[in-house]
Amino acid sequence: MSQQETDLEQLNVFDLSGFAKLITLLQEKGYTTVGPTVEEGAIVYDEIDSIEDLPIGLTDEQAGGKYELRKRNDHALFGYVVGPHSWKKFLNPAGLRLWQARRNGRSFEVLEQEAPAPSYAFIGARACELNAIAIQDRVFLKGSFVDSDYAGRRQNIFVVAVNCGQAGGTCFCDSMNAGPKAKSGYDLVLTEIKAQKRNLFVVEAGSEAGANLLHEVPHEPATEKQMARVSEVVSDAVAQMGRQLDTRDLQSLLYRNSGNGRWNEVAERCLACANCTMVCPTCFCSTVEDTTDLTGEHAERWRLWDSCFTQEFSYVHGGSVRSSISARYRQWITHKLASWVDQFGSSGCVGCGRCITWCPVGIDITEEIAALREADSGLSSILRTEEKE
């Protein structure tokens, strides 16, 4: 076995000073370090300069339509779940200028694009989010057409993942086989543990770049006890999952229930506000908008996040294809959990629970699937009884 292969398999450990050194090294290598920080009462992803910018000693309580930060009884750096932001804000920005042009006599001159996006180091990415990035990779990189902007941003990131030590009230990543332990898609993965009132981080390299960087960080081999704590931390998170989603025969369930009355029931509560799609780490709907200045001398074309919950999104000549809220909710959940598999080979849901937490009226995707399954089971029983008669 080569030294590189040994490094990739070895579990090591460092303390807060080692973590601080890690962030400094990434910055010295030209990465813009972004990670979780507190802003306006929520944990969001933004540029950070040091570990002091992290939400130290904070946790988040989440339920349907509820999000609240609270203090912990320790100084954990990653003692919370996920907030309203996902990493797609850096890889697939909410607003992207595709081109700009200015008048040149009787024609227009297309201007050069701005400098490429910076190289980002993602600090604190969770397993569900790594799976979400992999899903967006399939959307933007693995199809017949490659999104050049996404490709450029994607190839310049360094990922420091974190295994979840606790789950939130709306988490169900275990049901989607998307967490809470990070299995791939990272350069380094950390597990935060406590030892003699100290913050320690068991670290494992997942790439050559990660192994090389770890060589520059003061660390030592993890003990058997520390390695065992990694499994215990992840098991604790699984036990704390606030939701479950039964994925058995899910595609067929949704396809054969397109006319189920449940869609009308959920539409009575749904505000069609698009919060669920905005916070979702995998949704990728967009629109294109052309603008000009008042003089007509300058024009731009922008790609903007959009949502299948807006009536305009499915508008064609003569009207909207999905004019009712029930049709739009059905479209979203059926695409996310069924037709997404047909398109991209996997579910479009990673069980992060954001769509539940940030829905103003607390609509719960796991409850909706359970209700459809119950209605479908009842209908099947009726049909079987009629067949016997």
Buried (B, 14 or more C-beta within 10 A) or exposed (E): EEEEEEBBEBBBBBBBEBBBBBBBBBBEEEBBBBBBBBEEEBBBBEEBEEBEBBBBBBBBBBBBBBBEBEEBEEBBBBBBBBBBBBBBBBBBBEEBBEEBBEBEEEEBEEEEEEEEBBBBBBBBBBBBBBBBBBBBBBBBBEEEEEBEBBBEBBEBBBBBBBBBBBBBBBBBBBBBBBBBBBBEBBBBBBBBBBEEEEBBBBBBBBBEBBBEBBEEBEBEEBEEEBBEBBEEBBEBBBEBBBBEBEBEEBBEBBEBBEEBEBBEEBBEEBEBBBBBBBBBBBBBBBEEEEEEEEEEEBBBBBBEBBBBBBBEBBEEEEEBEBEBBBBBBBBBBBBBBBBBBEEBEBBBBBBBBBBBBBBEEBBBBBBBBBBBBEBBEEEEEEEEEEEEE
